[in-house]
Amino acid sequence: MDKFFDVSIIIVNWNAGKYLQETIESLEKQTQDINYEVIILDNNSDKNEESFKYIDNILEKKENFRIFKSNENLGFAKANNKAMEIAYGRNLLILNPDVIFHNNVVKILSDYLDENDNVGMVGPKVLNQSGSFQQPCLRGKPYPKDTLFHLIGLAKAFPKNEFFNGYALWHLDREKIQNCWSLSGCCMMVKKSLFEEIGGMDEQFFMYQEETDWGIRTKNFGKEIIYNPDAVVTHIGGVTTKKIKIKSIYIFTQSMEKFFKKHFWEKYNFIQKAFWLSLIWGNFGLKCIQKGLK
């Protein structure tokens, strides 16, 4: 196998069902004129599950595919870090196993990184299955007040108001290249050199908030993060987490608390800390009730 690639495409799989095959087929159909490898790390999927059988029967036989199977679920951050450490690519594409490519996303993003020395990360325009915009692919710095405006719906209710949109950034033009603080972990490309300089995702985050934390560390290192709508994907979303709805909400809330404590804890007094923590866990209770009613 060639050990020099333009891009290493990294997919962490856990019980993704039919979607992993759809992602691979879409990737292979749309990706042209660029040298790439695919690294798949399976996070201890069920052995009789569709995506695991697809890895066994098809992907292990494909050229430029490397397959690794964990005996435990390492979580999103740790699994991606392990794959990035052994990647041969100059650039690294973090990719979920439920993403459909609309165009030559890999080359568009890789070329952008290669042509801009000041950029450390770049991500595509991400759409929902309905064709609507998936907001996490273009985000600002998640100050607590801005995150609150997003969670309670004020940001979306007043999309042109910059005051309410410090995190959600609904006021920005989605059809133009934008500088931001965070991209969607479903599809984002990172320079291997950045990974080597600042490290990978913080492994205290089992799932959720790891890409947001990584974005802050990238910006603090002096590199830009770019949303590039020339590249377009559809992200199905919730393929694995819908199977563990309440547990995934709990993990999300845990990650929110860890993120708040890591980046903002020292900036607040006791009363303010108690207020924000109550909001974080109050949101957990509300979402559990909502899920229970469905």
N, C-alpha and C positions, 0 to 999 in steps of 0.2 A: 504493500500500500504506500502511495505517495504520502510523505510526512510533511508536506508544505502545501497549505491550502489558503485560499483567500478568506474563506469563512468556515468555521466549525458551527454546525447547527445542533443545538443541545435541546433534547426533549426529555423531560422527566415524566414518566408515565405511571399512573396508578389507576387501574380499572377504568380506562377510558373507553372501553367498548369499541364500537364501530368507528368512532371518531378518529382514532389514531391512524387507521388505514386511509380515511378520507384526507387527513392532514398530509400524510406522506405522498399520496397520489397528487394532491394539489401542488405540493412543493415541487415534485419532480416535473409536473406539467408546465409550471410557470417559470421555473428557474433555468436561465440560459446564460451562456457566455461568462460563466464564473466557475472557478474551481472550488468545490466544497466537499466536506465530509459531514456525516450525520452521526452524532453520539446519542444513543438512547440509554437512559438509566431507568430501569424499572424498579419502582419503590415497593417491591413485595406485593404485586398484584395477585389476585386469586388465580391459581394455576389453570382453572377451567374457564377463565374469563376471556372474552373475545379478543381484547387487545394483546393479552399475554400469548394467546395462540398465534396471533398474527406475527408477533415478534419471533416466536419459535419457528414457525413454518415458512415465513417469507423474508423478514428483515435480516435474519442471521445469514442468509444466502446472498444478500445484495452487496455489491462492491461499494467501497467507501462508507459502509455502515459499521459502526462499532457498538456492540451490545453489552451492557453490564446489568446484572441482576442482583439487587440487594436482598438480603434475608430479613430486612426490617424496613419499615417506612421511615426514611431519614428526614422527611419533610422537604419542602420546596427549596429552601436556601441551602441546606447542607448537600443535598443531592446535586444541585446545579454547581456548587463549588467543586465538588469532586470531579464532575465532568469537565469543568473549565480548566482545572489543573492539568489534565492530560490532553487537552485540545491542541491540535496542530495548526489551527487557523490563525491568521493575522487579526481577524475580527471574529467575535463570538455572537451568535444569534440565540438568545433565550427564547424558546418557542413552546407554547402549550400544545398538548395533543388534541386540540379541538379548534384549530385555526385553518381557515380556507384563504388561499392567496388569490387576489384579483389580478395581480400583474407580477412583474419580475422584482418582487420585494427585496430579495436577498441582494441582488446586484445594485439596486437603487440605494439601499441603505449602506452597503459596503463602500460603494463609490463615494457617497457623501462623507463617510468617516475618513476615507483615504485623502479626500480633497480638502479637508478642514482640520488642520493640526490642533486647533483650539477646542475641538469637539471630542467628548469622551463617550457619549451615548447618543443614539438616535433611534426613533421609533416611528412606525407608520400610523396612518389614519386607521382606526379600528371601528368597525361597524357591528351592530347587533344583527341577528338574523333578519329582522324586519327592515334593515337598511338604515336604521337610525344611528346616530353617533354614540359611541360608547365612551363616555366621559373620562374614565381613568387613563386614557392614552395621552391626555394633555392636562397636566396639573401644576398648580403653583406650590409654594412652600406651605406645608400644612400647619400653620399657626393654629392653636386651639380655637380661637374665635372664628377663623375662616373655615375650619373643619366643621364647627358647630353650624354655621350658616348653610353649609352643604348638606349635613345630615338632616336638618329640620326642614329643608326645602326652600329656604329663602334665596339661595343662589339661583336655583332654577326658576323660581317665581319672578325674579328680577334679573334676567340674564344679561342685560345691558349695563347693569349697575356694577361698576368695578369694586365698590366698597364691599359688596356681598360676595364677590367672586374671586377673592384672593387665592382660594384653593381650587375651586371648580373651573375657573377661567372661561365661563360661558360667554363672556363679553369679547373674547378673541375670535378672529376669523379662522374657522376650521379648514379653510381651503388654502391657507398660506402657511409657509414655514414659520414656526414660532419657537422662541427660546422659552424653556420651562424648567421646572424643578423635578418633575417625575414623569415617567412613562408607564405604560401598562406592562406588567410582567408577562402577559400572554404572548408578546412579540416585541422584543427590544434588542438592539445590537450594541455591543460594547467592544471597544478596542482591547485586545489581549494585553497590550502594554499598560492600560489603565488598571485592569485586574491585577497585574503583577505589581503595580505601584501602590494601590490603596487596598488591595485585598478584595475578596468577593462579598457576597451577601452575609450579613450578620446572622449567625446560626442560632442566636437566641430566639429568632422569629421562625417558628416551625412552618408557618404559612401566614401570608398577609403582612403588609407593611415592610417587607424586606426590600422591595424595589424602591420604596419611598425613602427609606433610610440610606440606601445605596446612592440614590440621587443627591441627597444632602451632602454626603461624603464626597461625591464627585464635584459638586459645586464648590465646596470648601477647599478642594484640592486645586481649584482654578480652571476646571474644564467645563465646557458648556454641554447642556442637554438639549437636544433638538427634536421637535415634532415635525415630521416631514410627510405631508399629505400626498406627495407624489407616489408613495407606496401605500397600498390599501389592502387590508385583510378583513375578513369577518371572523369574529370570535363567538363561538357558540355559548360558552360560559356555563359554569355550574355543572359540568358533566360529571365530575366526581363528587363535588361537595353536596349536591342535591341528595346523594345517598346517605349523607350524615348531616342532615340539616341543622339540628340543634347543636351538635358537636362543632360544626364549622362556624356557627355564630359565636360559640364560646371561644374557639381558637382565635377568631377575628377580634373579639373583645380583649382577650389576653394580649394580643399583639398590639392593639391600640394602647393599652396601659403601659406595656414595655416601651413602646415608641415615645409616649408622652414623658415617661420617666427618664429616658435616655437623652432626649433633646430639649425638654422644657422644664424639668423638675426644679432645677436650681433657680429658675427665673420667677418662681411664685412663692408666696407665703403659705402658711398652713391652711388658712381658710380657702384660698384660691385653689390649692391642691385638692382639698376635699371636694370643692365644687366641681372641678373638672373630672375627678374620678367618679363622682356620683353621676355625672352626665354619661360617662363612658359605659358604666354598668347599668344605668337606667335605660340606655339605648339597647343593651343586651336583653333586658327584660321585655321591652316593647317588641323587639324583633321576635323573641320567642313566642310571645302572645300572638303576634301576627301569623307566624308560621303554623302555630297550633290551630288557628282558626281556618286555615286553608284546607 
